[in-house]
Amino acid sequence: MLELVQSANSVLWGPVLLLLLCGTGIWYTIRLKFIQVRKFGEACRLVFGHMKFKGGQRKQGEMTPFQSLTTAIAAQVGTGNLTGAATALISGGPGAIFWMWMSAFFGMATIYAEATLAQTYKTTLPDGEVTGGPVYYIRQAFQGTFGKVLAGAFAVFITLALGFMGNMVQSNSIGSAFAEVFSSRGVEFPPVIIGVLLAVFAAFIFIGGTKRLAVVVEKVVPFMAGLYVLGGLLLIILNITHIPRVLEMIIVCAFDPSAMGGGALGITVQQAIRYGVARGLFSNEAGMGSTPHAHARATAKNPHEQGLTAMISVFIDTFIVLNMTVFAVLSTGALESGKGGIALTQTAFASVYGSFGDIFVAVCLLFFAFSTILSWHFFGAVNVKYLFGDTAVKVYSCIVIVFIIVGSTLKVDLVWELSDFFNGMMVIPNALALLALTGVVVGSCKKYGGK
C-alpha cells in the first residue's frame, strides 16, 4: 500500500500541483501588491493589540476574532512543525526548508484571500450557527452543476485529509514521541495507549461542540507555542556559532542538494521543492482550504481585517515555530544521526538538554497535535454537515475517534504519504476557486484596506 500511495503522490505532487499551489500565492502577491509586506505591521496590531483570553463566544454561533485565529493556528501548529520539518529535511535535504519559506511567504497572500472569501460568503444556518469555508465560495465561483460537484469533491477530500488521515498523523506522531522517550530508557511503551487516551479526551471536546473547542484552543495555543519557542530559542543561542553554516546549507542545498553530501546525497532539486512545499503546506495549510472554516466564524469588522489576521497565523507557524525545529536539527548535527520523524527532533533537543530533551519535545508535541486534532475535526464536521446534514456529524466524530486510535499503531511513512495525497487533492478545487474570485478579494482589499 505504501508503494501504491507513493506512486500516486509522485504524480500528484508533480509540476502541475506545485505550480498551482505556489502560482496562486504568487498571483495574489502581485495582485494585492505584496500585502504580506506592506500590511504586515497593521496585521500584527490587529492580532496582538486586541488579544483577549476570554472564554465563550462573541455572538451566538460565532467566535471572537482571537478564538478564530487560535483555532486556525491550532490546526497549523501541529506535527508539521516538529515531525513534518524533520521528514522534509530527511527526504528533501536542508534545501527543502528554503522552499518551505518561499511557499509560506507567498502563502501569506493566499491565506489572506481564503479568509477574505470565507468572511464574504459565510452564512447562518437555521439553528443560528455561523458557518463558511471553501464549499461556499466554490459555489459562488462556479455556478450550476460544476460548482456543486467541485464543492462536493472538496468536502469529501477535506473530510478524508484532515478528519481521518490527518488525525492519524497527529496520533501517530504523539505515540511515536512517547515511545521514543520510554525506549531510550529501556522501557517498551505501546503507542496505542496514547491513541486511546487521545481519543477519550478528544471525544470529551467533540461532545461540547465548537463553543468548547474555542474555549480550549484560545488557552492552549498561546501556551504551547510559547513553551516550544522558548525551548528552541535557548537551544539556538547555545549553538549560535553554527547558525551561519545552517543558513548557508539551506540556501545552497535549495539549488544544489548534492552540495551537502551525506544524508542528502542523491536528492534532486525537484525533491527538495516537492518535500519543502508539501511539508510546508501540511504545516501552514495556506491554499489547502482548511483554516477558512475558522476565519468564517469570526465576528470580524470586515473581510479585509480577517484576511490580515489570517496572514499572521502563517507567519507564526512557519517563520517562528517551524524554524525552531529546523535550526535545532541542523545546528546540532542531528540530521546525521540516522533517526527519522519525531525521533530526529527529539535527538536534536536531547543533544543540548540531555535526557530532558526528548521529554520536552514529546510534551510539546502532545499539546500541538491534540489541539490540531480538535481543529481538524471541526473543519471536517463543517463539510460533513454540508454533505449529509446534522445527523451525520455524530457518526463522523465516532469514526474520527477510531482513526485516532488506529493511527497511533501505523508506520509513519504510510501515514504521511496518505496525508500528502489527500492534502494535494484538497488544493485543486480550492485553488481554482481562489483564482476565479480574484476580483472579489482585490475589491475587498481596496474597499477596506485603502489600496
C-alpha positions as CSV (number, residue, x, y, z in Angstrom):
1,M,0.0,0.0,0.0
2,L,2.9,2.3,0.8
3,E,4.3,1.9,-2.7
4,L,0.9,2.5,-4.3
5,V,0.4,5.8,-2.4
6,Q,4.0,6.9,-3.1
7,S,3.4,6.3,-6.8
8,A,0.2,8.3,-6.7
9,N,2.0,11.2,-4.8
10,S,4.8,11.2,-7.3
11,V,2.2,12.1,-10.0
12,L,0.0,14.3,-7.8
13,W,2.9,16.4,-6.4
14,G,4.4,16.9,-9.8
15,P,4.9,20.2,-11.6
16,V,1.2,20.9,-12.1
17,L,0.2,20.9,-8.4
18,L,3.3,22.7,-7.3
19,L,2.7,25.4,-9.9
20,L,-1.0,25.6,-9.0
21,L,-0.2,26.0,-5.3
22,C,2.7,28.3,-5.5
23,G,1.3,30.1,-8.5
24,T,-1.8,31.1,-6.6
25,G,0.3,32.6,-3.9
26,I,2.5,34.5,-6.4
27,W,-0.6,35.6,-8.3
28,Y,-2.2,37.1,-5.2
29,T,1.1,38.6,-4.0
30,I,1.2,40.6,-7.3
31,R,-2.5,41.5,-7.4
32,L,-2.5,42.6,-3.8
33,K,0.8,44.5,-4.2
34,F,2.8,42.4,-1.7
35,I,0.2,42.7,1.0
36,Q,2.1,40.4,3.3
37,V,4.9,43.0,3.4
38,R,3.1,46.4,3.2
39,K,0.3,45.4,5.6
40,F,2.3,43.2,8.0
41,G,2.5,45.9,10.7
42,E,-1.2,46.5,10.6
43,A,-1.9,42.8,10.7
44,C,0.3,42.5,13.9
45,R,-1.5,45.3,15.5
46,L,-4.9,43.6,14.8
47,V,-3.7,40.4,16.3
48,F,-1.6,41.4,19.2
49,G,-3.2,44.7,20.0
50,H,-6.6,43.1,20.7
51,M,-5.5,39.8,22.3
52,K,-8.1,38.6,24.8
53,F,-8.1,35.4,26.7
54,K,-11.9,35.2,27.4
55,G,-13.9,32.0,27.1
56,G,-17.2,31.8,25.3
57,Q,-18.2,33.3,22.0
58,R,-18.7,36.9,21.0
59,K,-22.1,36.3,19.4
60,Q,-24.4,33.3,19.2
61,G,-23.0,30.8,16.7
62,E,-19.7,32.8,16.2
63,M,-16.2,33.0,17.6
64,T,-14.3,36.0,18.7
65,P,-11.5,37.1,16.2
66,F,-8.9,35.7,18.7
67,Q,-10.7,32.4,19.0
68,S,-10.9,32.0,15.3
69,L,-7.2,32.9,15.0
70,T,-6.2,30.4,17.7
71,T,-8.4,27.7,16.1
72,A,-6.6,28.3,12.8
73,I,-3.2,28.3,14.5
74,A,-4.1,25.1,16.4
75,A,-4.7,23.4,13.0
76,Q,-1.4,24.8,11.6
77,V,0.9,24.4,14.5
78,G,0.9,20.6,14.9
79,T,3.1,17.7,13.9
80,G,4.1,19.6,10.7
81,N,6.2,21.9,12.9
82,L,8.1,19.1,14.7
83,T,7.7,16.0,12.6
84,G,7.0,17.5,9.2
85,A,10.1,19.7,9.3
86,A,12.2,16.7,10.3
87,T,10.8,14.5,7.5
88,A,11.3,17.3,5.0
89,L,15.0,17.5,6.0
90,I,15.4,13.8,5.6
91,S,13.6,13.5,2.2
92,G,14.5,16.8,0.6
93,G,17.7,17.8,2.4
94,P,18.3,21.2,4.0
95,G,17.3,22.9,0.7
96,A,13.7,21.8,1.3
97,I,13.5,24.4,4.1
98,F,14.2,27.2,1.6
99,W,11.2,26.1,-0.4
100,M,9.2,25.9,2.7
101,W,10.0,29.5,3.4
102,M,9.1,30.6,-0.1
103,S,5.8,28.7,-0.1
104,A,5.0,30.3,3.3
105,F,5.8,33.8,2.1
106,F,3.6,33.6,-0.9
107,G,1.1,31.5,1.2
108,M,0.5,34.6,3.4
109,A,-1.2,36.2,0.4
110,T,-3.1,33.1,-0.4
111,I,-4.5,32.7,3.1
112,Y,-5.5,36.4,3.1
113,A,-7.6,35.6,0.1
114,E,-9.0,32.4,1.7
115,A,-10.0,34.3,4.9
116,T,-11.4,37.2,3.0
117,L,-13.6,34.9,0.9
118,A,-14.7,32.9,3.9
119,Q,-15.9,36.1,5.6
120,T,-17.5,37.4,2.4
121,Y,-19.6,34.3,1.7
122,K,-20.2,33.0,5.3
123,T,-23.8,32.0,6.0
124,T,-26.1,31.4,9.0
125,L,-27.7,28.1,9.4
126,P,-31.3,27.6,10.6
127,D,-30.1,26.8,14.1
128,G,-28.2,30.1,14.3
129,E,-24.7,28.7,13.7
130,V,-22.5,30.8,11.5
131,T,-20.6,28.7,9.0
132,G,-18.4,29.1,5.9
133,G,-15.4,27.9,4.1
134,P,-14.4,26.7,0.6
135,V,-17.6,24.8,-0.2
136,Y,-19.5,28.1,0.0
137,Y,-17.1,30.2,-2.0
138,I,-16.5,27.4,-4.6
139,R,-20.3,27.5,-5.3
140,Q,-20.0,31.3,-5.8
141,A,-17.0,30.9,-8.1
142,F,-18.6,28.2,-10.3
143,Q,-22.3,28.3,-10.7
144,G,-24.5,25.3,-11.7
145,T,-23.7,21.6,-11.6
146,F,-19.9,22.1,-12.0
147,G,-19.8,24.3,-8.8
148,K,-21.9,21.7,-6.9
149,V,-19.6,18.8,-7.9
150,L,-16.4,20.8,-7.2
151,A,-17.7,21.9,-3.8
152,G,-18.8,18.3,-3.0
153,A,-15.4,16.9,-4.1
154,F,-13.6,19.4,-1.8
155,A,-15.9,18.4,1.1
156,V,-15.1,14.7,0.6
157,F,-11.3,15.4,0.3
158,I,-11.1,17.6,3.4
159,T,-13.0,15.0,5.5
160,L,-10.6,12.3,4.4
161,A,-7.5,14.5,4.5
162,L,-7.9,16.1,7.9
163,G,-10.7,14.4,9.8
164,F,-9.4,10.9,9.1
165,M,-5.9,10.7,7.6
166,G,-4.6,13.9,9.1
167,N,-5.7,13.0,12.6
168,M,-4.0,9.6,12.1
169,V,-0.8,11.6,11.6
170,Q,-1.3,13.5,14.8
171,S,-1.9,10.5,17.0
172,N,0.9,8.6,15.2
173,S,3.5,11.3,15.9
174,I,2.4,11.6,19.6
175,G,2.6,7.8,20.1
176,S,6.0,7.7,18.4
177,A,7.3,10.5,20.5
178,F,6.4,8.9,23.8
179,A,7.6,5.5,22.6
180,E,11.0,7.1,21.9
181,V,11.0,8.6,25.4
182,F,10.4,5.2,27.0
183,S,12.6,3.3,24.6
184,S,15.6,5.5,25.4
185,R,15.1,4.5,29.0
186,G,14.9,0.8,28.3
187,V,11.1,0.5,28.7
188,E,8.7,-0.7,26.0
189,F,5.7,1.5,25.6
190,P,2.9,0.6,23.2
191,P,1.9,3.7,21.2
192,V,-1.8,2.5,21.2
193,I,-2.1,3.6,24.8
194,I,-1.5,7.2,23.8
195,G,-4.0,6.7,21.0
196,V,-6.7,5.6,23.4
197,L,-6.1,8.4,25.8
198,L,-6.1,11.0,23.0
199,A,-9.4,9.5,21.7
200,V,-11.0,9.8,25.1
201,F,-10.1,13.4,25.7
202,A,-10.9,14.3,22.1
203,A,-14.4,12.8,22.5
204,F,-15.0,15.0,25.5
205,I,-14.2,18.1,23.5
206,F,-16.2,16.9,20.5
207,I,-19.3,16.5,22.6
208,G,-19.1,20.1,23.7
209,G,-19.1,21.4,20.1
210,T,-17.4,24.4,18.7
211,K,-18.0,26.5,21.8
212,R,-15.9,24.1,24.0
213,L,-13.4,23.9,21.2
214,A,-13.0,27.7,21.1
215,V,-12.5,28.0,24.8
216,V,-9.9,25.2,24.9
217,V,-7.7,26.4,22.0
218,E,-7.6,30.0,23.0
219,K,-5.9,28.9,26.2
220,V,-3.8,26.0,24.9
221,V,-2.4,27.5,21.7
222,P,-0.5,30.6,23.2
223,F,0.9,28.4,25.9
224,M,2.1,25.5,23.7
225,A,3.6,27.8,21.1
226,G,5.3,30.0,23.7
227,L,6.8,27.0,25.5
228,Y,8.3,25.4,22.4
229,V,9.7,28.7,21.1
230,L,11.4,29.4,24.4
231,G,13.0,26.0,24.4
232,G,14.0,26.3,20.8
233,L,15.5,29.8,21.2
234,L,17.6,28.7,24.1
235,L,18.9,25.8,22.1
236,I,19.7,28.1,19.2
237,I,21.5,30.6,21.4
238,L,23.7,27.8,22.8
239,N,24.6,26.8,19.3
240,I,24.7,30.3,17.8
241,T,28.1,29.8,16.2
242,H,26.6,27.2,13.9
243,I,23.8,29.3,12.6
244,P,25.7,31.0,9.7
245,R,26.6,27.5,8.5
246,V,23.0,26.4,8.8
247,L,21.8,29.3,6.7
248,E,24.4,28.5,4.1
249,M,23.3,24.9,4.0
250,I,19.7,25.8,3.5
251,I,20.3,28.3,0.7
252,V,23.0,26.3,-1.2
253,C,21.2,23.0,-1.0
254,A,18.0,24.6,-2.3
255,F,19.6,24.8,-5.7
256,D,22.4,22.2,-5.4
257,P,21.3,19.4,-3.0
258,S,24.4,17.3,-3.6
259,A,26.5,20.1,-2.1
260,M,25.7,18.8,1.3
261,G,26.5,15.2,0.8
262,G,25.9,12.6,3.5
263,G,22.2,12.1,4.1
264,A,21.2,14.3,1.2
265,L,23.3,12.5,-1.4
266,G,21.3,11.8,-4.5
267,I,18.5,14.3,-3.7
268,T,17.4,16.4,-6.6
269,V,16.2,20.0,-6.7
270,Q,12.8,18.7,-7.6
271,Q,12.7,16.5,-4.5
272,A,13.8,19.5,-2.4
273,I,11.0,21.6,-3.8
274,R,8.4,18.7,-3.6
275,Y,9.1,18.0,0.1
276,G,9.6,21.6,1.0
277,V,6.3,22.7,-0.5
278,A,4.3,19.6,0.6
279,R,5.5,19.7,4.2
280,G,5.2,23.4,4.2
281,L,1.6,23.0,3.1
282,F,1.0,20.4,5.8
283,S,2.3,22.9,8.4
284,N,0.9,26.3,7.4
285,E,-2.1,25.0,5.3
286,A,-2.1,28.1,3.1
287,G,-4.0,27.3,-0.1
288,M,-5.3,24.0,1.3
289,G,-8.7,25.4,2.3
290,S,-8.8,24.2,5.9
291,T,-8.4,27.3,8.0
292,P,-11.1,29.4,6.2
293,H,-13.6,27.4,8.3
294,A,-12.3,29.1,11.4
295,H,-12.0,32.5,9.9
296,A,-15.6,32.4,8.6
297,R,-16.9,32.2,12.2
298,A,-15.1,35.3,13.4
299,T,-17.0,38.4,14.3
300,A,-14.6,40.5,12.2
301,K,-15.2,44.1,11.4
302,N,-14.8,43.4,7.7
303,P,-13.4,40.6,5.5
304,H,-10.1,42.6,4.9
305,E,-9.3,42.6,8.6
306,Q,-9.9,38.9,9.0
307,G,-7.6,38.4,6.0
308,L,-4.8,40.3,7.6
309,T,-5.3,38.3,10.8
310,A,-5.0,35.1,8.9
311,M,-1.7,36.2,7.4
312,I,-0.1,36.3,10.9
313,S,-1.1,32.7,11.6
314,V,1.1,31.5,8.6
315,F,4.0,33.8,9.8
316,I,3.8,32.4,13.4
317,D,3.5,28.8,12.1
318,T,6.4,28.7,9.6
319,F,8.7,31.6,10.3
320,I,8.7,31.2,14.1
321,V,7.6,27.8,15.4
322,L,8.7,25.6,12.5
323,N,12.1,27.3,12.3
324,M,12.8,26.3,15.9
325,T,12.8,22.7,14.7
326,V,14.8,23.4,11.6
327,F,17.6,25.3,13.4
328,A,17.6,22.8,16.3
329,V,18.2,19.8,13.9
330,L,20.7,21.4,11.7
331,S,22.7,23.3,14.3
332,T,23.2,20.2,16.5
333,G,24.1,17.9,13.6
334,A,21.2,15.6,14.5
335,L,20.4,15.1,10.8
336,E,23.4,12.7,10.6
337,S,22.0,10.6,13.5
338,G,20.0,8.3,11.2
339,K,16.8,9.0,13.2
340,G,13.6,9.7,11.4
341,G,10.3,11.5,12.1
342,I,9.8,13.0,15.6
343,A,12.8,11.0,16.9
344,L,15.1,13.3,14.8
345,T,13.7,16.4,16.6
346,Q,14.0,14.6,20.0
347,T,17.6,13.7,19.2
348,A,18.4,17.4,18.5
349,F,16.9,18.6,21.7
350,A,18.4,15.8,23.7
351,S,21.9,16.7,22.5
352,V,21.6,20.0,24.3
353,Y,19.1,19.3,27.2
354,G,20.2,15.8,27.9
355,S,17.6,13.3,29.0
356,F,15.1,16.1,29.4
357,G,15.2,17.0,25.7
358,D,13.1,14.1,24.3
359,I,10.6,14.5,27.1
360,F,10.3,18.2,26.3
361,V,9.6,17.5,22.6
362,A,7.1,14.8,23.4
363,V,5.1,17.1,25.8
364,C,5.2,20.0,23.3
365,L,4.0,17.6,20.5
366,L,1.2,16.4,22.8
367,F,-0.2,19.9,23.1
368,F,0.5,20.7,19.4
369,A,-1.1,17.6,17.9
370,F,-4.0,17.4,20.3
371,S,-5.1,21.0,19.5
372,T,-4.7,20.2,15.8
373,I,-7.0,17.1,16.2
374,L,-9.6,19.3,17.7
375,S,-9.4,21.9,14.9
376,W,-9.3,19.4,12.1
377,H,-12.3,17.5,13.5
378,F,-14.1,20.8,13.4
379,F,-13.1,21.6,9.8
380,G,-14.2,18.1,8.7
381,A,-17.5,18.4,10.6
382,V,-18.5,21.6,8.8
383,N,-18.1,19.7,5.5
384,V,-19.9,16.6,6.7
385,K,-22.8,18.7,7.7
386,Y,-22.7,20.4,4.3
387,L,-22.8,17.0,2.6
388,F,-25.1,14.9,4.8
389,G,-26.7,17.2,7.5
390,D,-26.5,17.4,11.3
391,T,-27.2,13.7,12.0
392,A,-24.1,12.6,10.1
393,V,-21.8,14.7,12.3
394,K,-22.1,12.3,15.3
395,V,-21.2,9.3,13.1
396,Y,-18.3,11.3,11.7
397,S,-17.0,12.1,15.2
398,C,-17.1,8.4,16.1
399,I,-15.1,7.4,13.0
400,V,-12.5,10.1,13.8
401,I,-12.1,8.7,17.3
402,V,-11.4,5.2,15.8
403,F,-8.9,6.7,13.3
404,I,-7.0,8.4,16.2
405,I,-6.5,5.1,17.9
406,V,-5.6,3.2,14.7
407,G,-3.2,6.0,13.6
408,S,-1.1,5.6,16.7
409,T,-0.3,2.0,15.7
410,L,0.7,2.5,12.0
411,K,4.1,3.0,10.4
412,V,5.0,6.7,10.0
413,D,5.8,6.6,6.3
414,L,2.4,5.3,5.2
415,V,0.6,7.7,7.4
416,W,2.5,10.7,6.0
417,E,2.1,9.6,2.4
418,L,-1.7,9.2,2.8
419,S,-1.9,12.6,4.3
420,D,0.1,14.1,1.5
421,F,-2.2,12.6,-1.1
422,F,-5.4,13.9,0.3
423,N,-3.9,17.3,1.1
424,G,-2.9,17.6,-2.5
425,M,-6.4,16.7,-3.7
426,M,-7.9,19.4,-1.5
427,V,-5.7,22.1,-3.0
428,I,-7.1,21.7,-6.6
429,P,-10.8,22.8,-6.1
430,N,-9.8,25.3,-3.5
431,A,-7.1,27.0,-5.6
432,L,-9.3,27.0,-8.7
433,A,-12.0,28.9,-6.7
434,L,-9.4,31.3,-5.3
435,L,-8.2,32.2,-8.8
436,A,-11.8,32.6,-10.1
437,L,-12.7,35.0,-7.3
438,T,-9.6,37.2,-7.6
439,G,-11.7,40.3,-8.3
440,V,-13.7,39.8,-5.1
441,V,-10.6,39.6,-3.0
442,V,-8.9,42.6,-4.7
443,G,-12.1,44.6,-4.4
444,S,-12.4,43.9,-0.7
445,C,-8.7,44.9,-0.1
446,K,-9.3,48.2,-2.0
447,K,-12.6,48.9,-0.2
448,Y,-11.5,48.2,3.4
449,G,-7.7,48.5,3.1
450,G,-7.5,51.7,1.2
451,K,-5.4,50.3,-1.6
